[in-house]
Amino acid sequence: MTIADRDAGAAARAAGELDVRAVTMDVTDAASVTAGVAEATAALGPIEVLVNNAGVVAGGGPLVSLPLEVFDTVVAVNLRGTFTVTQAVAGQMIESGTRGRIVNISSIGARQPTAASATTRPPRPPWTPSRAPPRWSSPATASGSTASRRGPSTRR
Ligand SMILES: NC(=O)c1ccc[n+]([C@@H]2O[C@H](COP(=O)([O-])OP(=O)(O)OC[C@H]3O[C@@H](n4cnc5c(N)ncnc54)[C@H](O)[C@@H]3O)[C@@H](O)[C@H]2O)c1
């Protein structure tokens, strides 16, 4: 297993605890992703399982005053970064014939807005971006219900 993070120290600490490898990689930088994937592959062979865990929570307060730089940062890491790493690893999985698995870590906040997290007003679209598309009419969104009341997931 390899832990990739833009924070080299954090990656090394986590990797040390788990006795695995660490690589420094910034998911917002395509060249860094290419290099990180290549380094991990050179050490351990083709990647079989990718977990897109890097993510940031930024901003807060009313949407109307959210600085564009904050919006851009969230999209660059949570959305574009997930895409960039997935693209690099999926291409490699196909090429090597690996029966790969890709896991994207998201948040309940992607489908259930939280007051004062994305907006201080009652939740109304649109709000601060995240990875998964919001489901405006889902039971979770409408009632603020818990995960146990959500519909069946199609994810594996
Ligand atoms: N902690 C929670 O309550 C919570 C809730 C919902 C979702 N999540 C999601 O779970 C995941 C992990 O959360 P966490 O609480 O462990 O967060 P964390 O901040 O402890 O870990 C996130 C890691 O992502 C790394 N990272 C950030 N930007 C990066 C980049 N550009 N390139 C590479 N690495 C980058 C950070 O250095 C950090 O080590 C995130 O995707 C987060 O959105 C967390």
PDBQT file of the ligand as one rigid body, heavy atoms in Angstrom, charges set to zero:
ROOT
HETATM    1  N1  LIG A 201     -13.435  14.292   9.032  1.00  0.00    +0.000 N 
HETATM    2  C1  LIG A 201     -14.728  14.363   8.705  1.00  0.00    +0.000 C 
HETATM    3  O1  LIG A 201     -15.603  14.608   9.554  1.00  0.00    +0.000 OA
HETATM    4  C2  LIG A 201     -15.173  14.159   7.290  1.00  0.00    +0.000 A 
HETATM    5  C3  LIG A 201     -16.520  14.220   7.010  1.00  0.00    +0.000 A 
HETATM    6  C4  LIG A 201     -16.955  14.017   5.703  1.00  0.00    +0.000 A 
HETATM    7  C5  LIG A 201     -16.045  13.758   4.702  1.00  0.00    +0.000 A 
HETATM    8  N2  LIG A 201     -14.730  13.709   4.996  1.00  0.00    +0.000 N 
HETATM    9  C6  LIG A 201     -13.811  13.447   3.888  1.00  0.00    +0.000 C 
HETATM   10  O2  LIG A 201     -12.919  12.405   4.248  1.00  0.00    +0.000 OA
HETATM   11  C7  LIG A 201     -11.671  12.661   3.624  1.00  0.00    +0.000 C 
HETATM   12  C8  LIG A 201     -10.602  12.673   4.692  1.00  0.00    +0.000 C 
HETATM   13  O3  LIG A 201     -10.953  13.626   5.651  1.00  0.00    +0.000 OA
HETATM   14  P1  LIG A 201     -10.082  13.900   6.954  1.00  0.00    +0.000 P 
HETATM   15  O4  LIG A 201     -10.990  14.400   7.992  1.00  0.00    +0.000 OA
HETATM   16  O5  LIG A 201      -9.199  12.715   7.230  1.00  0.00    +0.000 OA
HETATM   17  O6  LIG A 201      -9.268  15.139   6.454  1.00  0.00    +0.000 OA
HETATM   18  P2  LIG A 201      -7.764  15.522   6.721  1.00  0.00    +0.000 P 
HETATM   19  O7  LIG A 201      -7.655  16.981   6.451  1.00  0.00    +0.000 OA
HETATM   20  O8  LIG A 201      -7.259  14.984   8.005  1.00  0.00    +0.000 OA
HETATM   21  O9  LIG A 201      -7.043  14.711   5.554  1.00  0.00    +0.000 OA
HETATM   22  C9  LIG A 201      -7.136  15.143   4.227  1.00  0.00    +0.000 C 
HETATM   23  C10 LIG A 201      -5.762  14.959   3.634  1.00  0.00    +0.000 C 
HETATM   24  O10 LIG A 201      -5.842  15.421   2.280  1.00  0.00    +0.000 OA
HETATM   25  C11 LIG A 201      -4.616  16.010   2.007  1.00  0.00    +0.000 C 
HETATM   26  N3  LIG A 201      -4.741  16.923   0.883  1.00  0.00    +0.000 N 
HETATM   27  C12 LIG A 201      -5.406  18.088   0.829  1.00  0.00    +0.000 A 
HETATM   28  N4  LIG A 201      -5.236  18.666  -0.351  1.00  0.00    +0.000 NA
HETATM   29  C13 LIG A 201      -4.443  17.821  -1.072  1.00  0.00    +0.000 A 
HETATM   30  C14 LIG A 201      -3.908  17.870  -2.376  1.00  0.00    +0.000 A 
HETATM   31  N5  LIG A 201      -4.122  18.926  -3.177  1.00  0.00    +0.000 N 
HETATM   32  N6  LIG A 201      -3.151  16.839  -2.810  1.00  0.00    +0.000 NA
HETATM   33  C15 LIG A 201      -2.897  15.783  -1.990  1.00  0.00    +0.000 A 
HETATM   34  N7  LIG A 201      -3.365  15.691  -0.735  1.00  0.00    +0.000 NA
HETATM   35  C16 LIG A 201      -4.139  16.709  -0.284  1.00  0.00    +0.000 A 
HETATM   36  C17 LIG A 201      -4.244  16.766   3.276  1.00  0.00    +0.000 C 
HETATM   37  O11 LIG A 201      -2.854  17.054   3.323  1.00  0.00    +0.000 OA
HETATM   38  C18 LIG A 201      -4.684  15.780   4.343  1.00  0.00    +0.000 C 
HETATM   39  O12 LIG A 201      -3.629  14.927   4.751  1.00  0.00    +0.000 OA
HETATM   40  C19 LIG A 201     -11.783  13.993   2.883  1.00  0.00    +0.000 C 
HETATM   41  O13 LIG A 201     -12.046  13.748   1.532  1.00  0.00    +0.000 OA
HETATM   42  C20 LIG A 201     -12.956  14.645   3.550  1.00  0.00    +0.000 C 
HETATM   43  O14 LIG A 201     -13.638  15.547   2.699  1.00  0.00    +0.000 OA
HETATM   44  C21 LIG A 201     -14.277  13.902   6.252  1.00  0.00    +0.000 A 
ENDROOT
TORSDOF 0
